[in-house]
Amino acid sequence: MTDVVDKKTRSRMMAGIRGKNTKPELLIRKALFRKGFRYKLHDKSLPGKPDLVFPKYNAVIFIHGCFWHGHDCHLFKWPSTRKEFWENKINRNKEVDARNYKALKDDGWLILTIWECAIKGKNKIGLVEAVDQAAGWLKCGTRDKVIRAKS
């Protein structure tokens, strides 16, 4: 299948995709802030530069886009063009995630991963539920947690 836009337009569109301060990230962090949680953003001193760092709780939150991190959900679909490029890119992202998670665990951090599908798409649990789960985890989290869409 050919692309529906020309190369210049596609390049501009792809360049506009951000790695931080994404819409899901902004929604979640603002909601947690309203609940009284204070955090640091994208701490470069930690492996993977977690989206939100809560030193008080020794916890970090990653808010992952389902496509870029190859999540097994209804929002992820392998592209039909440039298959080898996308397989390498997404599989490398997964490897880097695993390496960063291990380094954080070794340093004693608790890790919460919130997937984009939790707040977007047909099986979403919704922003309120995702934030409530994250807040509950921060208050009494004793192990890592993943928040995703309903199965």
DSSP file (Angstrom, degrees, kcal/mol; ACC not computed):
  #  RESIDUE AA STRUCTURE BP1 BP2  ACC     N-H-->O    O-->H-N    N-H-->O    O-->H-N    TCO  KAPPA ALPHA  PHI   PSI    X-CA   Y-CA   Z-CA
    1    1 A M              0   0    0      0, 0.0     2,-0.2     0, 0.0     3,-0.1   0.000 360.0 360.0 360.0 133.9    0.0    0.0    0.0
    2    2 A T        -     0   0    0      1,-0.1     2,-0.1     2,-0.0    79,-0.0  -0.477 360.0 -95.2 -84.2 156.8    1.3    3.4   -0.9
    3    3 A D        -     0   0    0     -2,-0.2    -1,-0.1     1,-0.1     4,-0.1  -0.397  22.9-138.6 -69.1 146.7    1.5    6.3    1.5
    4    4 A V  S    S+     0   0    0     -2,-0.1     2,-0.3     2,-0.1    -1,-0.1   0.557  85.8  49.7 -85.3  -7.9   -1.5    8.7    1.3
    5    5 A V  S    S-     0   0    0      1,-0.1    -2,-0.1     2,-0.0     2,-0.0  -0.886  93.0 -98.9-126.2 160.2    0.8   11.7    1.7
    6    6 A D     >  -     0   0    0     -2,-0.3     4,-2.7     1,-0.1     5,-0.2  -0.244  39.8-101.8 -74.3 167.4    3.9   12.8   -0.1
    7    7 A K  H  > S+     0   0    0      1,-0.2     4,-2.6     2,-0.2     5,-0.2   0.870 120.1  52.2 -59.5 -40.9    7.4   12.2    1.4
    8    8 A K  H  > S+     0   0    0      2,-0.2     4,-2.1     1,-0.2    -1,-0.2   0.917 112.1  45.4 -63.8 -43.8    7.8   15.8    2.5
    9    9 A T  H  > S+     0   0    0      2,-0.2     4,-2.6     1,-0.2    -2,-0.2   0.923 113.3  49.9 -65.3 -45.0    4.5   15.8    4.4
   10   10 A R  H  X S+     0   0    0     -4,-2.7     4,-2.7     1,-0.2     5,-0.2   0.907 110.1  51.4 -60.9 -41.3    5.2   12.4    5.9
   11   11 A S  H  X S+     0   0    0     -4,-2.6     4,-2.2    -5,-0.2    -1,-0.2   0.917 111.0  47.5 -61.7 -43.9    8.6   13.7    7.1
   12   12 A R  H  X S+     0   0    0     -4,-2.1     4,-1.1     2,-0.2    -2,-0.2   0.903 112.4  50.1 -63.7 -41.4    7.1   16.7    8.7
   13   13 A M  H  < S+     0   0    0     -4,-2.6     3,-0.5     1,-0.2     4,-0.3   0.930 112.4  45.9 -63.3 -45.7    4.4   14.6   10.4
   14   14 A M  H >< S+     0   0    0     -4,-2.7     3,-1.3     1,-0.2    -1,-0.2   0.862 108.7  56.2 -67.4 -35.3    7.0   12.2   11.8
   15   15 A A  H 3< S+     0   0    0     -4,-2.2    -1,-0.2     1,-0.3    -2,-0.2   0.771 100.5  61.0 -66.8 -24.5    9.2   15.0   13.0
   16   16 A G  T 3< S+     0   0    0     -4,-1.1     2,-0.5    -3,-0.5    -1,-0.3   0.545  78.2 104.1 -80.3  -6.6    6.3   16.4   14.9
   17   17 A I    <   -     0   0    0     -3,-1.3     2,-0.2    -4,-0.3     5,-0.0  -0.662  64.6-148.6 -80.2 122.8    6.0   13.2   17.1
   18   18 A R        -     0   0    0     -2,-0.5     3,-0.1     1,-0.1    -2,-0.1  -0.555  19.9-153.0 -94.2 154.9    7.5   14.0   20.5
   19   19 A G  S    S+     0   0    0     -2,-0.2     2,-0.3     1,-0.1     3,-0.2   0.615  84.6  28.1 -96.0 -17.7    9.3   11.7   22.9
   20   20 A K  S    S+     0   0    0      1,-0.1    -1,-0.1    22,-0.0    31,-0.0  -0.946 109.5  34.4-140.4 163.7    8.3   13.7   25.9
   21   21 A N  S    S+     0   0    0     -2,-0.3    -1,-0.1     1,-0.1    -3,-0.1   0.864  77.8 166.9  58.9  38.5    5.4   16.0   26.9
   22   22 A T     >  -     0   0    0     -3,-0.2     4,-2.8    41,-0.1     5,-0.2  -0.315  51.3-102.5 -74.8 165.7    3.0   13.9   24.9
   23   23 A K  H  > S+     0   0    0      1,-0.2     4,-2.4     2,-0.2     5,-0.2   0.929 122.3  47.7 -58.9 -48.2   -0.7   14.3   25.3
   24   24 A P  H  > S+     0   0    0      0, 0.0     4,-2.3     0, 0.0     5,-0.2   0.918 113.1  50.0 -59.8 -40.1   -1.1   11.1   27.5
   25   25 A E  H  > S+     0   0    0      1,-0.2     4,-2.9     2,-0.2     5,-0.3   0.934 110.9  48.1 -62.7 -46.4    1.9   12.2   29.6
   26   26 A L  H  X S+     0   0    0     -4,-2.8     4,-2.2     1,-0.2     5,-0.3   0.911 111.6  50.3 -61.8 -42.7    0.5   15.7   30.2
   27   27 A L  H  X S+     0   0    0     -4,-2.4     4,-1.8    -5,-0.2    -1,-0.2   0.932 115.1  42.7 -60.7 -46.3   -3.0   14.4   31.1
   28   28 A I  H  X S+     0   0    0     -4,-2.3     4,-2.4    -5,-0.2     5,-0.2   0.928 115.1  47.3 -69.8 -45.5   -1.6   11.9   33.6
   29   29 A R  H  X S+     0   0    0     -4,-2.9     4,-2.2    -5,-0.2    -1,-0.2   0.890 112.1  49.8 -68.4 -35.9    0.9   14.2   35.2
   30   30 A K  H  X S+     0   0    0     -4,-2.2     4,-2.2    -5,-0.3    -1,-0.2   0.901 111.6  49.5 -66.1 -39.0   -1.5   17.1   35.6
   31   31 A A  H  X S+     0   0    0     -4,-1.8     4,-1.1    -5,-0.3    -2,-0.2   0.901 111.7  48.0 -66.7 -40.2   -4.1   14.8   37.2
   32   32 A L  H  <>S+     0   0    0     -4,-2.4     5,-2.2     2,-0.2    -2,-0.2   0.885 109.8  53.2 -66.6 -37.3   -1.5   13.4   39.6
   33   33 A F  H ><5S+     0   0    0     -4,-2.2     3,-1.9     1,-0.2    -2,-0.2   0.915 105.8  53.5 -62.3 -42.6   -0.4   17.0   40.5
   34   34 A R  H 3<5S+     0   0    0     -4,-2.2    -1,-0.2     1,-0.3    -2,-0.2   0.795 104.0  57.1 -62.3 -27.5   -4.0   17.9   41.2
   35   35 A K  T 3<5S-     0   0    0     -4,-1.1    -1,-0.3    -3,-0.2    -2,-0.2   0.432 127.8 -99.9 -83.8   1.6   -4.1   14.9   43.6
   36   36 A G  T < 5S+     0   0    0     -3,-1.9     2,-0.4     1,-0.3    -3,-0.2   0.489  76.1 138.9  98.3   3.6   -1.1   16.4   45.5
   37   37 A F      < -     0   0    0     -5,-2.2     2,-0.4    -8,-0.1    -1,-0.3  -0.665  34.9-158.9 -84.9 135.7    1.8   14.3   44.1
   38   38 A R        +     0   0    0     -2,-0.4     2,-0.3     2,-0.0    18,-0.2  -0.909  19.4 164.5-115.3 144.1    5.0   16.2   43.3
   39   39 A Y        -     0   0    0     -2,-0.4     2,-0.3    15,-0.1    15,-0.2  -0.917  35.6-114.7-150.3 167.4    7.5   14.9   40.9
   40   40 A K  E     -A   53   0A   0     13,-2.6    13,-2.5    -2,-0.3     2,-0.4  -0.840  34.5-127.4-105.6 151.1   10.5   15.6   38.7
   41   41 A L  E    S-A   52   0A   0     -2,-0.3     3,-0.2    11,-0.2    11,-0.2  -0.855  71.1 -19.6-104.5 133.4   10.3   15.3   35.0
   42   42 A H  S    S-     0   0    0      9,-1.0     2,-0.6     8,-0.7    -1,-0.2   0.843  72.7-153.7  46.9  54.0   12.6   13.3   32.7
   43   43 A D    >   -     0   0    0      7,-0.6     3,-1.7    -3,-0.2     6,-0.3  -0.440   6.1-160.0 -64.8 109.3   15.4   13.0   35.2
   44   44 A K  T 3  S+     0   0    0     -2,-0.6    -1,-0.2     1,-0.3     4,-0.1   0.647  85.2  67.6 -67.5 -15.2   18.5   12.5   33.0
   45   45 A S  T 3  S+     0   0    0      2,-0.1    -1,-0.3     3,-0.1    -2,-0.1   0.592  92.0  73.9 -81.6  -8.7   20.5   11.0   35.8
   46   46 A L  S X  S-     0   0    0     -3,-1.7     3,-2.0     4,-0.1     2,-0.1  -0.799  97.1 -95.2-105.7 147.2   18.2    7.9   35.8
   47   47 A P  T 3  S+     0   0    0      0, 0.0    -2,-0.1     0, 0.0    -4,-0.1  -0.353 110.1   9.3 -58.5 131.9   18.2    5.1   33.2
   48   48 A G  T 3  S-     0   0    0      1,-0.2    -4,-0.1    -4,-0.1    -3,-0.1   0.427 105.7-105.6  80.6  -1.0   15.6    5.7   30.5
   49   49 A K    <   -     0   0    0     -3,-2.0    -1,-0.2    -6,-0.3    -5,-0.1   0.944  44.5-133.0  42.8  69.1   14.8    9.3   31.7
   50   50 A P        -     0   0    0      0, 0.0    -8,-0.7     0, 0.0    -7,-0.6  -0.092   5.8-124.5 -52.3 148.2   11.5    8.3   33.3
   51   51 A D  S    S+     0   0    0     10,-0.6    -9,-1.0     1,-0.2     2,-0.4   0.911  96.2  19.6 -61.7 -43.5    8.6   10.5   32.5
   52   52 A L  E     -AB  41  61A   0      9,-2.1     9,-2.7   -11,-0.2     2,-0.5  -0.996  68.5-166.4-131.7 133.4    7.8   11.1   36.1
   53   53 A V  E     -AB  40  60A   0    -13,-2.5   -13,-2.6    -2,-0.4     7,-0.2  -0.982   3.6-169.2-122.4 127.5   10.1   10.6   39.1
   54   54 A F  E >>> + B   0  59A   0      5,-3.3     5,-1.8    -2,-0.5     3,-1.1  -0.801   5.7 179.4-115.7  85.7    8.8   10.6   42.7
   55   55 A P  G >45S+     0   0    0      0, 0.0     3,-0.8     0, 0.0    -1,-0.2   0.857  79.8  61.8 -57.0 -36.7   11.9   10.7   45.0
   56   56 A K  G 345S+     0   0    0      1,-0.3   -17,-0.1   -18,-0.2    -2,-0.0   0.837 116.0  31.7 -57.6 -34.3    9.6   10.7   48.1
   57   57 A Y  G <45S-     0   0    0     -3,-1.1    -1,-0.3     2,-0.2    53,-0.2   0.390 104.6-125.0-103.9   0.8    8.3    7.3   47.1
   58   58 A N  T <<5S+     0   0    0     -3,-0.8    52,-2.4    -4,-0.8     2,-0.3   0.920  71.0 129.2  51.0  46.9   11.4    6.0   45.3
   59   59 A A  E   < -Bc  54 110A   0     -5,-1.8    -5,-3.3    50,-0.2     2,-0.3  -0.934  44.3-162.4-134.5 151.8    9.2    5.4   42.3
   60   60 A V  E     -Bc  53 111A   0     50,-2.5    52,-2.3    -2,-0.3     2,-0.4  -0.954   7.6-150.5-131.1 152.7    9.2    6.2   38.6
   61   61 A I  E     -Bc  52 112A   0     -9,-2.7    -9,-2.1    -2,-0.3   -10,-0.6  -0.991   4.4-164.8-125.9 130.4    6.4    6.3   36.0
   62   62 A F  E     - c   0 113A   0     50,-2.8    52,-3.1    -2,-0.4     2,-0.7  -0.942   5.5-159.5-107.1 134.0    6.8    5.6   32.3
   63   63 A I  E     - c   0 114A   0     -2,-0.4     2,-0.4    50,-0.2    52,-0.2  -0.920  21.1-165.0-114.6 103.8    4.0    6.6   30.0
   64   64 A H  E     - c   0 115A   0     50,-1.8    52,-2.3    -2,-0.7     2,-0.4  -0.710  20.5-132.0-100.0 137.7    4.5    4.6   26.9
   65   65 A G     >  -     0   0    0     -2,-0.4     4,-1.6    50,-0.2     6,-0.2  -0.703  22.1-134.6 -77.4 133.2    2.9    5.0   23.5
   66   66 A C  T  4>S+     0   0    0     -2,-0.4     5,-2.4     1,-0.2     4,-0.3   0.856 100.4  47.4 -62.0 -37.4    1.7    1.6   22.3
   67   67 A F  T >45S+     0   0    0      3,-0.2     3,-1.4     1,-0.2    -1,-0.2   0.971 111.8  46.5 -68.9 -52.7    3.1    1.9   18.8
   68   68 A W  T 345S+     0   0    0      1,-0.3    -1,-0.2     2,-0.1    -2,-0.2   0.738 119.8  39.9 -67.1 -23.0    6.6    3.1   19.7
   69   69 A H  T 3<5S-     0   0    0     -4,-1.6    -1,-0.3    24,-0.1    -2,-0.2   0.264 108.9-118.9-110.9  10.9    7.1    0.5   22.4
   70   70 A G  T < 5 -     0   0    0     -3,-1.4    -3,-0.2    -4,-0.3    -4,-0.1   0.873  40.8-171.5  60.4  43.7    5.4   -2.4   20.6
   71   71 A H      < -     0   0    0     -5,-2.4     2,-1.8    -6,-0.2     5,-0.2  -0.416  29.1-121.6 -72.0 142.6    2.7   -3.0   23.1
   72   72 A D  S    S+     0   0    0     -2,-0.1     2,-0.3     3,-0.1    -1,-0.1  -0.580  74.3 102.7 -83.7  78.1    0.5   -6.1   22.6
   73   73 A C  S >  S-     0   0    0     -2,-1.8     3,-1.2    -7,-0.1    78,-0.0  -0.882  88.4 -87.6-148.9 177.6   -2.8   -4.3   22.3
   74   74 A H  T 3  S+     0   0    0     -2,-0.3    -2,-0.0     1,-0.2    47,-0.0   0.673 119.4  61.3 -68.5 -17.1   -5.4   -3.2   19.8
   75   75 A L  T 3  S+     0   0    0     45,-0.1     2,-0.5    46,-0.0    -1,-0.2   0.666  90.1  81.9 -83.2 -15.7   -3.6    0.1   19.2
   76   76 A F    <   +     0   0    0     -3,-1.2     2,-0.3    -5,-0.2    -9,-0.1  -0.785  49.8 161.0 -97.4 130.1   -0.4   -1.5   17.9
   77   77 A K        -     0   0    0     -2,-0.5    -7,-0.1    -5,-0.0     3,-0.1  -0.981  40.9-116.5-143.3 131.1   -0.1   -2.7   14.3
   78   78 A W        -     0   0    0     -2,-0.3     5,-0.1     1,-0.1   -11,-0.0  -0.471  39.8-110.4 -65.3 133.0    3.1   -3.4   12.5
   79   79 A P        -     0   0    0      0, 0.0    -1,-0.1     0, 0.0     8,-0.1  -0.316  15.9-140.8 -62.3 148.5    3.5   -1.0    9.5
   80   80 A S  S    S+     0   0    0     -3,-0.1     2,-0.3     2,-0.1     3,-0.3   0.601  82.1  62.5 -88.8 -11.9    3.1   -2.6    6.1
   81   81 A T  S    S+     0   0    0      1,-0.2     5,-0.2     2,-0.1   -79,-0.0  -0.845 108.3  11.4-113.1 153.5    5.9   -0.6    4.5
   82   82 A R  S  > S+     0   0    0     -2,-0.3     4,-2.2     3,-0.1     5,-0.2   0.898  75.2 173.1  50.8  47.2    9.6   -0.6    5.4
   83   83 A K  H  > S+     0   0    0     -3,-0.3     4,-2.7     1,-0.2     5,-0.2   0.875  70.1  50.5 -55.0 -46.4    8.9   -3.7    7.6
   84   84 A E  H  > S+     0   0    0      1,-0.2     4,-2.4     2,-0.2    -1,-0.2   0.916 110.0  50.5 -62.8 -43.1   12.6   -4.4    8.4
   85   85 A F  H  > S+     0   0    0      1,-0.2     4,-2.6     2,-0.2    -1,-0.2   0.948 114.3  43.5 -57.7 -50.2   13.2   -0.8    9.5
   86   86 A W  H  X S+     0   0    0     -4,-2.2     4,-2.8     2,-0.2     5,-0.3   0.866 112.0  52.6 -68.8 -36.5   10.1   -0.7   11.8
   87   87 A E  H  X S+     0   0    0     -4,-2.7     4,-2.4    -5,-0.2     5,-0.3   0.936 113.2  44.8 -62.8 -44.8   10.8   -4.2   13.3
   88   88 A N  H  X S+     0   0    0     -4,-2.4     4,-2.2    -5,-0.2    -2,-0.2   0.929 115.5  47.9 -62.6 -45.4   14.4   -3.1   14.1
   89   89 A K  H  X S+     0   0    0     -4,-2.6     4,-2.1    -5,-0.2    -2,-0.2   0.949 117.0  39.8 -61.9 -51.8   13.3    0.2   15.6
   90   90 A I  H  X S+     0   0    0     -4,-2.8     4,-2.0     2,-0.2    -1,-0.2   0.895 115.9  50.3 -70.8 -39.7   10.5   -1.1   17.7
   91   91 A N  H  X S+     0   0    0     -4,-2.4     4,-2.1    -5,-0.3    -1,-0.2   0.874 110.3  51.3 -65.8 -35.4   12.4   -4.2   18.9
   92   92 A R  H  X S+     0   0    0     -4,-2.2     4,-2.7    -5,-0.3     5,-0.2   0.914 107.2  53.4 -65.4 -41.7   15.4   -2.0   19.8
   93   93 A N  H  X S+     0   0    0     -4,-2.1     4,-2.5     1,-0.2    -2,-0.2   0.912 108.8  49.8 -57.8 -42.3   13.0    0.2   21.8
   94   94 A K  H  X S+     0   0    0     -4,-2.0     4,-2.4     2,-0.2    -1,-0.2   0.903 110.9  49.1 -63.5 -41.5   11.8   -2.9   23.7
   95   95 A E  H  X S+     0   0    0     -4,-2.1     4,-2.3     2,-0.2    -2,-0.2   0.922 111.7  48.2 -63.7 -44.2   15.4   -4.0   24.4
   96   96 A V  H  X S+     0   0    0     -4,-2.7     4,-2.6     2,-0.2     5,-0.2   0.911 110.7  52.0 -63.2 -42.5   16.3   -0.5   25.7
   97   97 A D  H  X S+     0   0    0     -4,-2.5     4,-2.8    -5,-0.2     5,-0.2   0.942 110.4  48.2 -57.3 -48.5   13.2   -0.4   27.9
   98   98 A A  H  X S+     0   0    0     -4,-2.4     4,-2.2     1,-0.2    -2,-0.2   0.898 112.5  48.5 -61.4 -41.8   14.1   -3.8   29.4
   99   99 A R  H  X S+     0   0    0     -4,-2.3     4,-2.1     2,-0.2    -1,-0.2   0.908 113.4  46.8 -65.0 -42.6   17.7   -2.7   30.1
  100  100 A N  H  X S+     0   0    0     -4,-2.6     4,-2.4     2,-0.2    -2,-0.2   0.903 111.0  51.6 -67.2 -41.1   16.5    0.6   31.7
  101  101 A Y  H  X S+     0   0    0     -4,-2.8     4,-2.8    -5,-0.2    -2,-0.2   0.923 110.2  49.5 -60.7 -44.4   13.9   -1.2   33.8
  102  102 A K  H  X S+     0   0    0     -4,-2.2     4,-2.7    -5,-0.2    -1,-0.2   0.920 110.9  49.1 -62.3 -43.5   16.6   -3.7   35.1
  103  103 A A  H  X S+     0   0    0     -4,-2.1     4,-1.3     2,-0.2    -1,-0.2   0.907 112.6  47.8 -63.2 -41.5   19.0   -0.8   35.9
  104  104 A L  H  <>S+     0   0    0     -4,-2.4     5,-2.4     2,-0.2     3,-0.3   0.924 112.3  49.3 -64.7 -44.1   16.2    1.0   37.8
  105  105 A K  H ><5S+     0   0    0     -4,-2.8     3,-1.8     1,-0.2    -2,-0.2   0.917 108.1  53.8 -60.6 -43.7   15.2   -2.1   39.7
  106  106 A D  H 3<5S+     0   0    0     -4,-2.7    -1,-0.2     1,-0.3    -2,-0.2   0.798 107.4  51.8 -61.7 -28.5   18.9   -2.8   40.6
  107  107 A D  T 3<5S-     0   0    0     -4,-1.3    -1,-0.3    -3,-0.3    -2,-0.2   0.406 124.0-105.9 -88.8   1.7   19.0    0.7   42.1
  108  108 A G  T < 5 +     0   0    0     -3,-1.8     2,-0.2     1,-0.3    -3,-0.2   0.615  68.1 147.6  89.5  13.3   15.9    0.0   44.1
  109  109 A W      < -     0   0    0     -5,-2.4     2,-0.3    -6,-0.1    -1,-0.3  -0.577  44.4-132.9 -82.9 144.6   13.3    2.0   42.2
  110  110 A L  E     -c   59   0A   0    -52,-2.4   -50,-2.5    -2,-0.2     2,-0.5  -0.768  26.2-149.8 -88.7 142.8    9.7    1.0   41.9
  111  111 A I  E     -c   60   0A   0     -2,-0.3    34,-2.1   -52,-0.2     2,-0.5  -0.961  17.5-175.3-126.0 129.2    8.4    1.2   38.4
  112  112 A L  E     -cd  61 145A   0    -52,-2.3   -50,-2.8    -2,-0.5     2,-0.5  -0.985   8.6-163.2-117.7 129.6    4.9    1.9   37.0
  113  113 A T  E     -cd  62 146A   0     32,-2.2    34,-3.1    -2,-0.5     2,-0.6  -0.961   1.5-167.5-112.5 123.9    4.2    1.7   33.3
  114  114 A I  E     -cd  63 147A   0    -52,-3.1   -50,-1.8    -2,-0.5     2,-0.3  -0.953  13.9-147.5-110.5 118.8    1.1    3.3   32.0
  115  115 A W  E >   -c   64   0A   0     32,-2.9     3,-2.1    -2,-0.6     4,-0.4  -0.608  19.5-123.0 -86.9 145.4    0.3    2.3   28.4
  116  116 A E  G >> S+     0   0    0    -52,-2.3     3,-1.6     1,-0.3     4,-0.8   0.825 109.3  66.2 -52.1 -36.4   -1.4    4.7   26.0
  117  117 A C  G 34 S+     0   0    0      1,-0.3    -1,-0.3     2,-0.2    33,-0.2   0.675  86.4  71.3 -65.5 -15.9   -4.2    2.2   25.5
  118  118 A A  G <4 S+     0   0    0     -3,-2.1     8,-2.2    29,-0.3     7,-1.9   0.823 114.8  22.6 -67.2 -29.6   -5.3    2.6   29.1
  119  119 A I  T <4 S+     0   0    0     -3,-1.6     2,-0.3    -4,-0.4     8,-0.2   0.369 125.2  49.9-118.9   3.6   -6.6    6.1   28.3
  120  120 A K  S  < S+     0   0    0     -4,-0.8     3,-0.2     6,-0.1    -1,-0.1  -0.998  84.8  31.1-144.1 143.2   -7.2    5.9   24.6
  121  121 A G  S >  S-     0   0    0     -2,-0.3     3,-1.2     1,-0.2   -46,-0.0  -0.336  94.8 -54.9 103.4 177.3   -9.0    3.4   22.3
  122  122 A K  T 3  S+     0   0    0      1,-0.3    -1,-0.2    -2,-0.1    -5,-0.0   0.730 131.2  42.3 -70.1 -24.1  -12.0    1.1   22.4
  123  123 A N  T 3  S+     0   0    0     -3,-0.2    27,-2.9    -6,-0.1    -1,-0.3   0.195  83.2 142.1-107.1  16.0  -10.8   -0.9   25.5
  124  124 A K    <   -     0   0    0     -3,-1.2    -6,-0.2    25,-0.2    -5,-0.2  -0.115  47.3-151.2 -58.7 151.4   -9.6    2.0   27.6
  125  125 A I        -     0   0    0     -7,-1.9     4,-0.4    -8,-0.1    -6,-0.2   0.621  52.7-116.4 -92.2 -18.1  -10.1    2.1   31.3
  126  126 A G     >  -     0   0    0     -8,-2.2     4,-2.4     3,-0.1     5,-0.2   0.011  18.7 -84.8  99.6 155.7  -10.2    5.9   31.2
  127  127 A L  H  > S+     0   0    0     -8,-0.2     4,-2.8     1,-0.2     5,-0.3   0.909 123.4  52.6 -61.5 -45.7   -8.0    8.7   32.5
  128  128 A V  H  > S+     0   0    0      1,-0.2     4,-2.5     2,-0.2    -1,-0.2   0.933 112.8  44.0 -60.1 -47.4   -9.7    8.8   35.9
  129  129 A E  H  > S+     0   0    0     -4,-0.4     4,-2.6     2,-0.2    -1,-0.2   0.915 113.8  50.5 -64.5 -43.3   -9.3    5.1   36.6
  130  130 A A  H  X S+     0   0    0     -4,-2.4     4,-2.3     1,-0.2    -2,-0.2   0.920 113.4  45.3 -61.3 -43.9   -5.7    5.1   35.3
  131  131 A V  H  X S+     0   0    0     -4,-2.8     4,-2.9     2,-0.2     5,-0.2   0.893 111.7  52.4 -68.7 -39.4   -4.8    8.1   37.6
  132  132 A D  H  X S+     0   0    0     -4,-2.5     4,-2.5    -5,-0.3    -2,-0.2   0.914 111.0  47.6 -61.1 -42.3   -6.6    6.5   40.6
  133  133 A Q  H  X S+     0   0    0     -4,-2.6     4,-2.3     2,-0.2    -2,-0.2   0.913 113.0  48.6 -64.2 -42.2   -4.6    3.3   40.1
  134  134 A A  H  X S+     0   0    0     -4,-2.3     4,-2.5     2,-0.2    -2,-0.2   0.917 112.1  48.5 -64.0 -43.3   -1.4    5.2   39.8
  135  135 A A  H  X S+     0   0    0     -4,-2.9     4,-2.1     2,-0.2    -2,-0.2   0.917 112.0  49.1 -64.2 -43.6   -2.1    7.3   42.9
  136  136 A G  H  X S+     0   0    0     -4,-2.5     4,-1.8     1,-0.2    -1,-0.2   0.901 111.4  50.0 -61.6 -41.0   -3.0    4.1   44.9
  137  137 A W  H  X S+     0   0    0     -4,-2.3     4,-2.2     1,-0.2    -2,-0.2   0.906 109.2  51.2 -64.6 -42.0    0.2    2.5   43.7
  138  138 A L  H  < S+     0   0    0     -4,-2.5    -1,-0.2     1,-0.2    -2,-0.2   0.901 110.1  50.0 -62.5 -39.9    2.3    5.5   44.7
  139  139 A K  H  < S+     0   0    0     -4,-2.1    -1,-0.2     1,-0.2    -2,-0.2   0.862 136.2   4.5 -69.3 -35.9    0.8    5.5   48.2
  140  140 A C  H  < S+     0   0    0     -4,-1.8     2,-0.2    -5,-0.2    -2,-0.2   0.109  84.0 150.7-139.6  25.7    1.3    1.8   49.0
  141  141 A G     <  +     0   0    0     -4,-2.2     3,-0.1     1,-0.2    -4,-0.1  -0.428   8.8 165.2 -65.6 126.6    3.3    0.4   46.0
  142  142 A T        +     0   0    0     -2,-0.2     2,-0.3     1,-0.2    -1,-0.2   0.467  66.3  19.6-117.5  -9.2    5.4   -2.5   47.0
  143  143 A R  S    S-     0   0    0     -6,-0.1    -1,-0.2   -33,-0.0   -33,-0.1  -0.943  95.0 -70.9-151.3 171.6    6.2   -3.9   43.6
  144  144 A D        -     0   0    0     -2,-0.3     2,-0.3    -3,-0.1   -32,-0.2  -0.244  47.9-165.0 -66.7 155.0    6.1   -2.8   40.0
  145  145 A K  E     -d  112   0A   0    -34,-2.1   -32,-2.2    -4,-0.0     2,-0.4  -0.980  14.1-153.0-143.4 152.1    2.8   -2.3   38.2
  146  146 A V  E     -d  113   0A   0     -2,-0.3     2,-0.5   -34,-0.2   -32,-0.2  -0.996   6.3-160.8-126.8 132.0    1.5   -2.0   34.7
  147  147 A I  E     +d  114   0A   0    -34,-3.1   -32,-2.9    -2,-0.4   -29,-0.3  -0.965  29.1 148.1-113.5 122.9   -1.7   -0.1   33.8
  148  148 A R        -     0   0    0     -2,-0.5     3,-0.1   -34,-0.2   -32,-0.0  -0.802  47.7 -66.7-141.9 179.8   -3.2   -1.0   30.4
  149  149 A A        -     0   0    0     -2,-0.2   -25,-0.2     1,-0.1   -31,-0.2  -0.200  63.2 -84.4 -67.7 163.5   -6.5   -1.3   28.6
  150  150 A K              0   0    0    -27,-2.9    -1,-0.1   -33,-0.2   -27,-0.0  -0.408 360.0 360.0 -64.4 145.7   -9.1   -3.8   29.5
  151  151 A S              0   0    0     -3,-0.1    -1,-0.1    -2,-0.1    -2,-0.1   0.472 360.0 360.0 -74.8 360.0   -8.5   -7.2   27.9
